[in-house]
Amino acid sequence: MKPSSRSTVLALSGSLRAASYNTALLHAAVKHTGGATDFDIYDRLGRLPMFDQDLDNEDAPREVAELRRRVAAADGLLIVTPEHNASIPAALKNSIDWISTPPAGGILPGKPTAIAGASPGPFGSARGQLALRQILTSIGADVLAKPEVAVFRCHERLDEGGNVTDPTTLSLLTDLTDALAARIAAGRVASA
């Protein structure tokens, strides 16, 4: 049987806010992707319990087990994050803690991962993305270096319905998902 040329990317927003700019950016990336990629949007960060090493075992909480299963099944990750206090939101860090430690510790190393973010401020979550990049690199994820998608003054680039209206932002999102699809495809060729 010939392997599928389609890839699956787990996409998640680091924001819990209902009308989040970052969640809107994530949905725009999914909607405007140019590749043969299926997206699995994970929207349950707020339901994960706080990381507790005493619970970090084969019988992890149900929500944790589900997240680990979906990350393991994905060919790559797309993480869109806001910036909180020059870093990433606690809910996003919590999810990474759950999927990077034993017994799940083997699901992130080498996993192609793209990051993006948005902020109404002038830096477009650049410091949050830097912190996220440092965390993901330290646990062995294969984090794409380019393109960098840090959408500044995002409230001017989205309409009231949360749709991205800025052509440059849409182009960068497409470039990012294309680069992620190419990294996944290159990994498949290397391992064949």
Solvent accessible surface area in square Angstrom, and as a share of the most:
residue,aa,sasa,rsa
1,M,239,1.07
2,K,178,0.75
3,P,112,0.71
4,S,76,0.49
5,S,98,0.63
6,R,109,0.40
7,S,7,0.04
8,T,49,0.29
9,V,1,0.01
10,L,0,0.00
11,A,0,0.00
12,L,5,0.03
13,S,11,0.07
14,G,1,0.01
15,S,22,0.14
16,L,112,0.56
17,R,130,0.47
18,A,110,0.85
19,A,76,0.59
20,S,5,0.03
21,Y,65,0.25
22,N,6,0.03
23,T,36,0.21
24,A,18,0.14
25,L,0,0.00
26,L,2,0.01
27,H,86,0.38
28,A,8,0.06
29,A,0,0.00
30,V,36,0.21
31,K,148,0.63
32,H,70,0.31
33,T,34,0.20
34,G,57,0.55
35,G,33,0.31
36,A,48,0.37
37,T,11,0.07
38,D,65,0.34
39,F,40,0.17
40,D,43,0.23
41,I,53,0.27
42,Y,3,0.01
43,D,118,0.61
44,R,66,0.24
45,L,6,0.03
46,G,53,0.51
47,R,153,0.56
48,L,14,0.07
49,P,46,0.29
50,M,138,0.61
51,F,60,0.25
52,D,57,0.29
53,Q,145,0.65
54,D,125,0.65
55,L,81,0.40
56,D,20,0.10
57,N,67,0.34
58,E,148,0.66
59,D,130,0.68
60,A,14,0.11
61,P,39,0.25
62,R,183,0.67
63,E,16,0.07
64,V,0,0.00
65,A,51,0.40
66,E,56,0.25
67,L,1,0.00
68,R,23,0.08
69,R,136,0.49
70,R,35,0.13
71,V,0,0.00
72,A,55,0.42
73,A,72,0.55
74,A,6,0.05
75,D,46,0.24
76,G,0,0.00
77,L,2,0.01
78,L,1,0.00
79,I,4,0.02
80,V,0,0.00
81,T,0,0.00
82,P,16,0.10
83,E,38,0.17
84,H,90,0.40
85,N,153,0.79
86,A,47,0.37
87,S,40,0.26
88,I,14,0.07
89,P,6,0.04
90,A,73,0.57
91,A,18,0.14
92,L,0,0.00
93,K,76,0.32
94,N,6,0.03
95,S,2,0.01
96,I,4,0.02
97,D,35,0.18
98,W,0,0.00
99,I,7,0.04
100,S,25,0.16
101,T,34,0.20
102,P,103,0.65
103,P,64,0.40
104,A,8,0.06
105,G,24,0.23
106,G,67,0.64
107,I,34,0.17
108,L,1,0.00
109,P,74,0.46
110,G,51,0.49
111,K,22,0.09
112,P,17,0.11
113,T,0,0.00
114,A,0,0.00
115,I,3,0.02
116,A,0,0.00
117,G,0,0.00
118,A,2,0.02
119,S,22,0.14
120,P,70,0.44
121,G,25,0.24
122,P,97,0.61
123,F,131,0.55
124,G,0,0.00
125,S,1,0.01
126,A,47,0.36
127,R,129,0.47
128,G,0,0.00
129,Q,12,0.05
130,L,119,0.59
131,A,20,0.16
132,L,0,0.00
133,R,61,0.22
134,Q,130,0.58
135,I,34,0.17
136,L,1,0.00
137,T,83,0.48
138,S,90,0.58
139,I,48,0.24
140,G,35,0.34
141,A,9,0.07
142,D,46,0.24
143,V,23,0.13
144,L,5,0.03
145,A,67,0.52
146,K,146,0.62
147,P,31,0.20
148,E,114,0.51
149,V,0,0.00
150,A,36,0.28
151,V,7,0.04
152,F,92,0.38
153,R,110,0.40
154,C,0,0.00
155,H,84,0.38
156,E,92,0.41
157,R,46,0.17
158,L,19,0.09
159,D,63,0.32
160,E,188,0.84
161,G,65,0.63
162,G,27,0.26
163,N,79,0.41
164,V,14,0.08
165,T,77,0.45
166,D,32,0.17
167,P,103,0.65
168,T,88,0.51
169,T,5,0.03
170,L,39,0.19
171,S,60,0.38
172,L,59,0.30
173,L,1,0.00
174,T,36,0.21
175,D,68,0.35
176,L,2,0.01
177,T,4,0.02
178,D,57,0.30
179,A,30,0.23
180,L,1,0.01
181,A,22,0.17
182,A,61,0.47
183,R,85,0.31
184,I,7,0.04
185,A,51,0.40
186,A,58,0.45
187,G,39,0.38
188,R,86,0.32
189,V,117,0.67
190,A,87,0.67
191,S,96,0.62
192,A,123,0.95
